[in-house]
Amino acid sequence: MNQTTIIFVTYNSSHLLSSVLPQLNGYKTLVFDNNSVDDTVHRCQQESPNTEIIANKINIGYGRAANAAIKHINTPYAFLVNPDVSINTEQFDALEDSIKKIEGDWFYIAPNTGHAVADIVAPPTDNMKRISHATGCALLFNVEKFLSLGGFDENIFLYYEEMDLSMRAKNKGLEMYYAENIEFPHNSKQSVAYSDDLEALRNWHFQWSSLYYKKKHALWGRLIEGLFKNLILSLGRQAFSNKKNSAKYQVKRKATQAFIQGKKAFSKDGQPFNPAWNTQKK
C-alpha cells in the first residue's frame, strides 16, 4: 500500500538502529530524535540514507515528539513504533493490509507485541479484535483521527500517553483494534541504554503521569489508592528493600509530593523535570 510512514522517536537509541533501519529501505521512514548525546543521528544517516531525520535540539518527551512527527508527514497512516520493537517487513505489510478489514471510524490498530491489551470484545474477524487500550510501543494510527483528537497530551513527558489518548478516542466513539496474529515483539526498556539517572527519570515520570492521568479522567478511587501507596506504603517498602528498589520508592514518593504541590512534568522553558536536579526550574 505504501500509505504509511514508519516513525521512530529516539533518544540515545544508536545501539538498536543498525538492526532496524537497513531492512526498511523502500518504506517511508522518519526518525524524530530527542537530542541524543550518542551517535543516533549519525547512525541513521549512515545506515539508512533514505530515512528522513528530524534532529530536535532538546528532549521534548515522547508525546510531543510523536505529535510533531505525525503532523510533519503526508501519508494517511502512521506506524509509531519504539526502536526496541523487532520489525519484520512481512509482518508490517500484513499490518498495513489489515486496514482493508475495517469499516467505520477506526483510530488505531495494535499488533501483538507480547503485552496484554485491555477489554477485548467480540471480534469482527478471526484476526482483528476490538479493544479499549493497547501498549503504545507499536501502533498504526489513522492520521486524520489522531489529529482530530489533538494527538498525545503534551503535559505528559513520558508514560500513560497512549492510555490517555485511548480514553479520549473511546469517548469519541472511535474504534481501536488488536491484530493478534501480526507480531512485533517488544524488548521492553531497551530503547535507551541503562543508567541510574535514566532509571530515576523514568520512575519519577511514571508516577507523576499515572496520577495526572487518573485525575484528568476522574478515576478518583485509583487516584487515592496511588497517593496512599506512594506516600505511606512506600516508606515501609523503602526501609526493607535493597539499594536499587529503595531509590525507586524514594523517587516515586517525591513525584507524588510534586504532583500534590501542583508541579508539572515540564518547566516553562520546555525542559522535562529531572529528579537529578535539586530543584525544578521555574
C-alpha positions as CSV (number, residue, x, y, z in Angstrom):
1,M,0.0,0.0,0.0
2,N,2.8,2.4,0.9
3,Q,0.4,4.8,2.5
4,T,2.1,4.5,5.9
5,T,5.1,6.4,7.3
6,I,7.0,4.4,9.9
7,I,8.0,6.7,12.8
8,F,10.7,6.2,15.4
9,V,11.0,8.6,18.4
10,T,14.6,8.1,19.6
11,Y,16.8,9.1,22.4
12,N,20.3,7.5,22.6
13,S,19.0,4.6,20.5
14,S,22.0,4.1,18.3
15,H,22.6,0.6,19.6
16,L,19.3,-0.5,18.1
17,L,19.0,1.3,14.8
18,S,21.7,-0.7,12.9
19,S,19.5,-3.8,13.0
20,V,16.2,-2.0,12.3
21,L,16.7,0.7,9.6
22,P,18.6,-1.2,6.8
23,Q,15.7,-3.6,6.3
24,L,13.2,-0.7,5.9
25,N,14.7,0.6,2.7
26,G,11.9,1.1,0.3
27,Y,9.5,2.1,3.1
28,K,8.7,5.6,4.2
29,T,10.6,6.1,7.5
30,L,11.0,9.1,9.8
31,V,13.2,9.3,12.8
32,F,12.4,12.1,15.3
33,D,15.4,12.3,17.6
34,N,15.1,13.9,21.0
35,N,18.6,15.5,21.3
36,S,20.5,12.2,21.7
37,V,24.0,12.6,23.0
38,D,25.2,9.4,21.4
39,D,25.6,8.9,17.6
40,T,21.9,8.1,16.9
41,V,21.5,10.8,14.2
42,H,24.8,9.9,12.5
43,R,23.9,6.2,12.6
44,C,20.6,6.9,11.0
45,Q,22.3,8.8,8.2
46,Q,24.8,6.1,7.6
47,E,22.5,3.0,7.9
48,S,19.5,4.4,6.0
49,P,20.2,7.4,3.8
50,N,16.6,7.5,2.6
51,T,15.2,7.9,6.2
52,E,14.1,11.4,7.0
53,I,15.6,12.7,10.2
54,I,14.3,15.5,12.5
55,A,17.1,16.2,15.0
56,N,15.5,18.2,17.8
57,K,17.6,20.5,19.9
58,I,16.0,19.5,23.3
59,N,14.4,16.3,24.6
60,I,10.7,17.2,24.5
61,G,9.4,13.8,25.5
62,Y,7.7,11.0,23.7
63,G,4.2,12.5,23.2
64,R,5.4,15.9,22.0
65,A,7.9,14.4,19.6
66,A,5.3,11.9,18.2
67,N,2.8,14.8,17.7
68,A,5.4,16.8,15.8
69,A,6.4,13.8,13.7
70,I,2.8,12.9,12.8
71,K,2.0,16.5,11.9
72,H,5.0,16.5,9.6
73,I,4.2,13.5,7.4
74,N,1.9,13.4,4.4
75,T,0.6,9.8,4.5
76,P,-2.9,8.9,5.7
77,Y,-1.4,6.4,8.2
78,A,1.5,6.4,10.7
79,F,3.1,3.4,12.3
80,L,4.5,4.8,15.6
81,V,7.0,2.2,16.9
82,N,9.7,2.1,19.6
83,P,13.3,1.4,18.4
84,D,13.3,-1.7,20.7
85,V,10.5,-3.4,18.8
86,S,11.5,-6.1,16.4
87,I,10.3,-5.3,12.9
88,N,9.7,-7.8,10.2
89,T,8.7,-6.3,6.8
90,E,6.3,-9.2,6.0
91,Q,4.5,-8.6,9.3
92,F,4.4,-4.8,8.6
93,D,2.9,-5.5,5.2
94,A,0.3,-7.7,6.8
95,L,-0.4,-4.9,9.4
96,E,-0.9,-2.3,6.6
97,D,-3.2,-4.8,4.7
98,S,-5.3,-5.2,7.8
99,I,-6.7,-1.7,7.3
100,K,-8.8,-3.2,4.5
101,K,-10.7,-5.4,7.0
102,I,-12.0,-2.4,9.0
103,E,-15.2,-0.5,8.3
104,G,-16.1,2.8,10.0
105,D,-14.2,5.3,12.1
106,W,-11.1,3.4,13.3
107,F,-8.4,5.1,15.3
108,Y,-5.5,2.6,15.6
109,I,-4.5,-1.0,15.1
110,A,-2.2,-2.6,17.6
111,P,-0.1,-5.6,16.6
112,N,0.8,-8.3,19.0
113,T,3.9,-7.0,20.9
114,G,3.7,-9.5,23.7
115,H,1.9,-7.1,26.1
116,A,-1.6,-7.5,27.3
117,V,-4.4,-5.5,25.7
118,A,-7.5,-4.2,27.5
119,D,-11.1,-5.2,27.2
120,I,-11.2,-7.4,24.1
121,V,-14.8,-7.6,22.8
122,A,-16.3,-9.8,20.2
123,P,-14.0,-9.8,17.2
124,P,-15.4,-8.7,13.8
125,T,-13.0,-11.2,12.1
126,D,-10.8,-14.1,13.4
127,N,-7.7,-11.9,13.5
128,M,-9.0,-8.5,14.4
129,K,-10.4,-7.7,17.8
130,R,-11.9,-4.5,19.1
131,I,-10.1,-3.3,22.3
132,S,-10.2,-0.2,24.6
133,H,-6.5,0.2,25.0
134,A,-3.1,-1.2,23.9
135,T,0.5,-0.5,24.9
136,G,1.9,2.3,22.9
137,C,5.2,0.7,21.8
138,A,3.7,-0.1,18.3
139,L,0.5,1.5,17.0
140,L,-0.7,2.0,13.5
141,F,-2.7,5.3,13.5
142,N,-5.3,6.8,11.3
143,V,-3.6,10.2,11.0
144,E,-6.8,12.1,10.4
145,K,-8.4,10.8,13.6
146,F,-5.2,11.2,15.5
147,L,-5.0,14.9,14.6
148,S,-8.7,15.4,15.2
149,L,-8.1,14.3,18.9
150,G,-5.2,16.7,19.2
151,G,-2.7,13.9,19.4
152,F,-0.9,12.9,22.6
153,D,-1.4,15.1,25.7
154,E,1.6,17.4,25.7
155,N,1.5,17.9,29.5
156,I,3.0,14.3,29.8
157,F,6.7,13.8,29.3
158,L,6.7,10.0,29.5
159,Y,4.3,7.1,30.2
160,Y,0.5,7.0,30.1
161,E,0.3,8.9,26.8
162,E,-1.4,6.1,25.0
163,M,-3.8,5.3,27.8
164,D,-5.0,8.9,27.9
165,L,-5.3,9.0,24.1
166,S,-7.2,5.7,24.0
167,M,-9.6,7.0,26.6
168,R,-10.3,10.1,24.6
169,A,-10.7,8.1,21.4
170,K,-13.2,5.8,23.2
171,N,-15.2,8.7,24.4
172,K,-15.4,10.0,20.8
173,G,-16.7,6.6,19.6
174,L,-13.6,5.7,17.6
175,E,-12.7,2.0,17.3
176,M,-9.3,0.5,18.3
177,Y,-8.3,-2.9,17.1
178,Y,-5.9,-5.6,18.1
179,A,-4.3,-7.7,15.3
180,E,-3.4,-10.7,17.4
181,N,-1.7,-12.8,14.6
182,I,0.6,-9.9,13.5
183,E,3.7,-10.0,15.8
184,F,6.1,-7.2,16.6
185,P,8.0,-8.5,19.7
186,H,8.9,-5.7,22.2
187,N,12.2,-5.9,24.0
188,S,11.0,-3.7,26.8
189,K,13.2,-0.8,28.2
190,Q,15.9,-1.4,25.6
191,S,15.2,1.8,23.6
192,V,17.8,3.7,25.7
193,A,21.0,2.3,27.3
194,Y,20.5,1.9,31.1
195,S,21.8,4.4,33.7
196,D,20.9,5.2,37.3
197,D,19.9,8.7,36.3
198,L,17.7,7.5,33.5
199,E,16.0,5.0,35.7
200,A,15.2,7.8,38.2
201,L,13.8,9.9,35.4
202,R,11.6,7.1,34.3
203,N,10.4,6.3,37.8
204,W,9.6,9.9,38.6
205,H,7.6,10.5,35.4
206,F,5.9,7.1,35.5
207,Q,4.5,8.1,38.9
208,W,3.6,11.7,38.0
209,S,2.0,10.6,34.7
210,S,0.0,7.9,36.5
211,L,-1.5,10.4,39.0
212,Y,-2.1,13.0,36.2
213,Y,-4.0,10.5,34.1
214,K,-6.2,9.3,37.0
215,K,-7.1,12.9,38.0
216,K,-7.7,14.0,34.4
217,H,-10.2,11.2,33.8
218,A,-11.8,11.4,37.2
219,L,-10.6,7.9,38.3
220,W,-10.8,9.0,41.9
221,G,-10.6,5.6,43.6
222,R,-7.5,4.7,41.7
223,L,-6.0,8.2,42.3
224,I,-6.5,7.9,46.1
225,E,-5.0,4.4,46.1
226,G,-2.0,5.7,44.1
227,L,-1.4,8.6,46.5
228,F,-1.7,6.4,49.6
229,K,0.6,3.7,48.2
230,N,3.3,6.0,47.2
231,L,3.2,8.4,50.2
232,I,2.6,5.9,53.0
233,L,3.3,2.3,52.0
234,S,6.4,3.2,50.1
235,L,8.1,4.3,53.3
236,G,7.9,0.7,54.6
237,R,8.9,-0.8,51.3
238,Q,11.9,1.5,51.1
239,A,13.1,0.6,54.5
240,F,13.1,-3.2,53.7
241,S,14.3,-3.0,50.1
242,N,17.7,-3.3,48.5
243,K,19.5,-0.1,47.4
244,K,18.1,-0.1,43.9
245,N,14.5,-0.6,44.9
246,S,14.8,1.8,47.8
247,A,15.9,4.5,45.4
248,K,12.9,3.7,43.2
249,Y,10.4,4.1,46.1
250,Q,12.1,7.3,47.2
251,V,11.8,8.8,43.7
252,K,8.2,7.8,43.3
253,R,7.3,9.3,46.7
254,K,9.0,12.6,45.6
255,A,7.0,12.5,42.3
256,T,3.8,12.1,44.3
257,Q,4.7,15.0,46.5
258,A,5.5,17.1,43.5
259,F,2.1,16.2,41.9
260,I,0.2,17.2,45.1
261,Q,2.1,20.5,45.1
262,G,1.0,21.2,41.6
263,K,4.4,20.8,39.8
264,K,4.3,20.0,36.2
265,A,6.2,17.4,34.1
266,F,7.9,20.3,32.1
267,S,9.3,23.6,33.2
268,K,8.3,26.8,31.4
269,D,11.3,26.6,29.1
270,G,10.2,23.1,27.8
271,Q,12.7,21.0,29.8
272,P,11.3,17.9,31.4
273,F,11.6,17.6,35.2
274,N,14.7,15.6,36.1
275,P,14.9,14.2,39.7
276,A,18.6,14.5,39.5
277,W,18.1,18.3,39.9
278,N,17.9,19.7,43.4
279,T,15.0,21.9,42.4
280,Q,12.8,22.1,39.4
281,K,13.3,25.1,37.0
282,K,10.5,27.6,37.3
